[in-house]
């Protein structure tokens, strides 16, 4: 088989990455359901594994891949807005927990950034790498913009975002069982706060309240980080 010809075809066909992405996610769903919804084999994780393998094999840049799946990125907006439905359905309950939500958001948001920075600093990482890690717990679109503002590497920041989301979705359920956390609201808020969209996808499987609080945490965390992180970085610089 002429692999060079195959790789050339992939690079020159606009729909290749779109078809690959959709097919990978569909395969992920099939694998997830066939394995009785094994946490380690969530659809998005299987899809990432397939897509990344093809990208590495074909030596494709993130920019080229992104150009091929712009239509999916476009529909992320409406999909995110759709998360407002479980928020609306639980609005009264959310209002009663306003102070705990605010306190958790601030403390967990700061702690998440500080522990990541300290870990990389101890490993003697470069400043650009450390800065790229600070946006690991917010959604990729916000992470790209924020990383540019603070002098980080956008592509590396996106990589950290993906890794953080996968780890959070994988270990979240295990940690909840170990810590004996039973409330859907706590589970959802934790997943959304640390693992953004990937965590929210996992929270939706837990229940409506978990989905609502995960969407809330994801949104608030993104806003909080996008506003205050550049200010904090400028202060320390």
C-alpha positions as CSV (number, residue, x, y, z in Angstrom):
1,X,0.0,0.0,0.0
2,X,1.3,3.5,-0.9
3,X,1.2,5.3,2.4
4,X,2.5,8.5,0.9
5,X,-0.4,8.6,-1.4
6,X,-2.8,8.0,1.4
7,X,-1.3,10.8,3.5
8,X,-1.3,13.2,0.5
9,X,-5.0,12.4,0.0
10,X,-5.8,13.1,3.6
11,X,-4.0,16.5,3.5
12,X,-5.7,17.6,0.2
13,X,-9.3,16.5,1.0
14,X,-11.2,19.1,2.9
15,X,-13.8,16.7,4.4
16,X,-11.3,14.2,5.7
17,X,-10.9,15.6,9.2
18,X,-14.6,16.3,9.6
19,X,-15.5,12.7,8.6
20,X,-12.8,11.3,10.8
21,X,-13.9,13.3,13.8
22,X,-17.6,12.3,13.5
23,X,-16.7,8.7,12.7
24,X,-14.3,8.5,15.7
25,X,-17.0,9.8,18.1
26,X,-19.5,7.3,16.7
27,X,-17.0,4.5,17.3
28,X,-16.5,5.9,20.8
29,X,-20.2,5.6,21.5
30,X,-20.4,2.1,20.2
31,X,-17.3,1.0,22.3
32,X,-18.7,2.8,25.4
33,X,-22.1,1.0,25.1
34,X,-20.6,-2.4,24.3
35,X,-18.4,-2.2,27.5
36,X,-21.4,-1.3,29.8
37,X,-20.3,2.4,29.9
38,X,-16.9,1.8,31.3
39,X,-15.5,5.0,32.6
40,X,-12.1,4.5,31.0
41,X,-13.8,4.1,27.6
42,X,-16.0,7.2,27.3
43,X,-16.8,8.2,23.7
44,X,-14.8,11.4,23.8
45,X,-11.7,9.6,25.1
46,X,-11.9,6.9,22.4
47,X,-12.4,9.6,19.8
48,X,-9.4,11.6,21.0
49,X,-7.3,8.4,20.8
50,X,-8.3,7.7,17.2
51,X,-8.0,11.3,16.0
52,X,-4.6,11.9,17.7
53,X,-3.2,8.7,16.3
54,X,-4.1,9.8,12.7
55,X,-2.8,13.3,13.3
56,X,0.5,12.0,14.6
57,X,0.8,9.4,11.8
58,X,0.1,11.9,9.1
59,X,2.2,14.6,10.7
60,X,-0.7,17.1,10.6
61,X,-0.6,20.4,12.4
62,X,-3.4,21.4,14.8
63,X,-4.1,24.4,12.5
64,X,-4.8,22.2,9.6
65,X,-7.0,19.9,11.6
66,X,-8.9,22.8,13.0
67,X,-9.5,24.2,9.6
68,X,-11.1,20.9,8.6
69,X,-13.5,20.8,11.6
70,X,-14.6,24.5,11.7
71,X,-18.2,23.5,11.2
72,X,-18.1,21.4,14.4
73,X,-16.5,24.3,16.3
74,X,-19.3,26.6,15.0
75,X,-22.0,24.3,16.4
76,X,-20.3,24.2,19.8
77,X,-21.8,27.6,20.5
78,X,-25.5,26.4,20.1
79,X,-24.6,23.2,22.0
80,X,-23.2,25.2,24.9
81,X,-26.2,27.5,24.9
82,X,-28.4,24.4,25.1
83,X,-26.8,23.7,28.5
84,X,-28.9,26.6,29.8
85,X,-31.9,24.4,29.9
86,X,-30.9,22.3,32.9
87,X,-29.6,25.5,34.5
88,X,-33.1,27.1,34.0
89,X,-34.8,24.1,35.4
90,X,-32.7,24.2,38.6
91,X,-32.5,28.0,38.9
92,X,-34.3,28.3,42.2
93,X,-32.1,25.6,43.8
94,X,-29.0,27.3,42.4
95,X,-30.0,30.7,44.0
96,X,-30.2,29.1,47.4
97,X,-26.6,28.0,47.1
98,X,-25.2,31.3,45.8
99,X,-22.7,31.8,48.6
100,X,-21.3,28.3,48.6
101,X,-21.0,28.4,44.8
102,X,-19.1,31.7,44.9
103,X,-16.7,30.6,47.6
104,X,-16.0,27.2,45.9
105,X,-15.5,28.9,42.6
106,X,-12.9,31.3,44.0
107,X,-11.0,28.9,46.2
108,X,-11.0,26.0,43.8
109,X,-10.2,28.2,40.8
110,X,-7.2,29.7,42.5
111,X,-6.0,26.4,44.0
112,X,-6.2,24.7,40.6
113,X,-4.0,27.3,39.0
114,X,-1.5,27.5,41.9
115,X,-0.9,23.8,42.3
116,X,-0.3,23.4,38.5
117,X,2.2,26.3,38.5
118,X,4.0,25.0,41.6
119,X,4.2,21.5,40.1
120,X,5.8,22.7,36.9
121,X,8.0,25.1,38.7
122,X,9.4,22.2,40.8
123,X,10.1,20.3,37.6
124,X,12.0,23.4,36.3
125,X,9.7,23.9,33.4
126,X,10.0,27.0,31.1
127,X,7.9,30.0,31.9
128,X,5.8,29.6,28.7
129,X,5.0,26.1,29.6
130,X,4.0,27.1,33.1
131,X,1.8,29.9,31.8
132,X,0.2,27.5,29.3
133,X,-0.8,25.2,32.2
134,X,-2.7,27.9,34.1
135,X,-5.6,27.7,31.6
136,X,-6.0,23.9,31.9
137,X,-9.4,23.9,33.6
138,X,-11.3,26.2,31.2
139,X,-12.9,25.4,27.8
140,X,-10.5,25.4,24.8
141,X,-11.9,28.6,23.1
142,X,-11.4,30.7,26.2
143,X,-8.1,29.0,26.9
144,X,-6.8,30.0,23.5
145,X,-7.7,33.6,23.9
146,X,-6.5,33.8,27.5
147,X,-3.2,32.1,26.8
148,X,-2.5,34.6,24.1
149,X,-3.1,37.5,26.5
150,X,-0.7,36.1,29.2
151,X,2.1,35.1,26.8
152,X,1.5,31.4,26.9
153,X,1.5,29.0,23.9
154,X,-2.1,28.5,22.7
155,X,-1.5,25.1,21.1
156,X,0.1,23.8,24.3
157,X,-2.6,25.4,26.4
158,X,-5.2,23.4,24.4
159,X,-3.2,20.2,24.9
160,X,-3.3,20.8,28.7
161,X,-7.0,21.5,28.5
162,X,-7.7,18.2,26.7
163,X,-5.5,16.2,29.1
164,X,-7.1,17.8,32.2
165,X,-10.6,17.1,30.9
166,X,-9.9,13.5,30.2
167,X,-8.2,12.9,33.5
168,X,-11.0,14.6,35.4
169,X,-13.7,12.6,33.6
170,X,-11.7,9.4,34.2
171,X,-10.9,9.8,37.8
172,X,-13.9,11.9,38.9
173,X,-16.2,8.9,39.5
174,X,-13.5,7.1,41.4
175,X,-12.8,10.1,43.6
176,X,-16.4,10.6,44.3
177,X,-16.8,7.0,45.5
178,X,-13.6,7.2,47.6
179,X,-14.6,10.5,49.2
180,X,-18.2,9.2,49.6
181,X,-19.7,12.2,47.7
182,X,-23.3,11.4,46.9
183,X,-24.9,14.7,46.0
184,X,-25.3,15.3,42.3
185,X,-24.8,19.0,42.7
186,X,-21.4,18.5,44.2
187,X,-20.3,16.0,41.6
188,X,-21.5,18.2,38.8
189,X,-19.9,21.4,40.0
190,X,-16.6,19.6,40.6
191,X,-16.6,18.1,37.1
192,X,-17.5,21.4,35.4
193,X,-15.0,23.4,37.5
194,X,-12.0,21.2,36.8
195,X,-12.8,19.3,33.6
196,X,-14.9,21.9,31.7
197,X,-16.8,20.5,28.7
198,X,-15.5,16.9,29.0
199,X,-16.4,16.8,32.6
200,X,-19.8,18.3,31.8
201,X,-20.4,15.5,29.3
202,X,-19.8,13.0,32.1
203,X,-22.0,15.0,34.5
204,X,-24.9,14.8,32.1
205,X,-24.8,11.0,32.5
206,X,-25.0,11.4,36.3
207,X,-28.3,13.4,36.3
208,X,-30.0,16.7,35.5
209,X,-28.8,18.5,38.6
210,X,-25.2,17.3,38.0
211,X,-25.5,18.6,34.4
212,X,-26.9,22.0,35.6
213,X,-24.2,22.6,38.2
214,X,-21.4,21.3,35.8
215,X,-22.5,23.8,33.1
216,X,-22.7,26.5,35.7
217,X,-19.2,25.8,37.0
218,X,-17.8,25.6,33.5
219,X,-19.2,28.9,32.6
220,X,-18.3,30.7,35.8
221,X,-14.8,29.2,35.8
222,X,-14.2,30.4,32.3
223,X,-15.3,33.9,33.1
224,X,-13.4,34.1,36.4
225,X,-10.1,32.8,34.8
226,X,-10.4,35.0,31.6
227,X,-10.9,38.1,33.7
228,X,-8.6,37.6,36.7
229,X,-5.7,35.4,35.4
230,X,-4.3,38.1,33.0
231,X,-4.5,40.7,35.8
232,X,-2.7,38.3,38.2
233,X,0.0,37.5,35.6
234,X,0.6,41.1,34.9
235,X,0.9,41.9,38.6
236,X,3.5,39.1,39.2
237,X,5.5,40.1,36.1
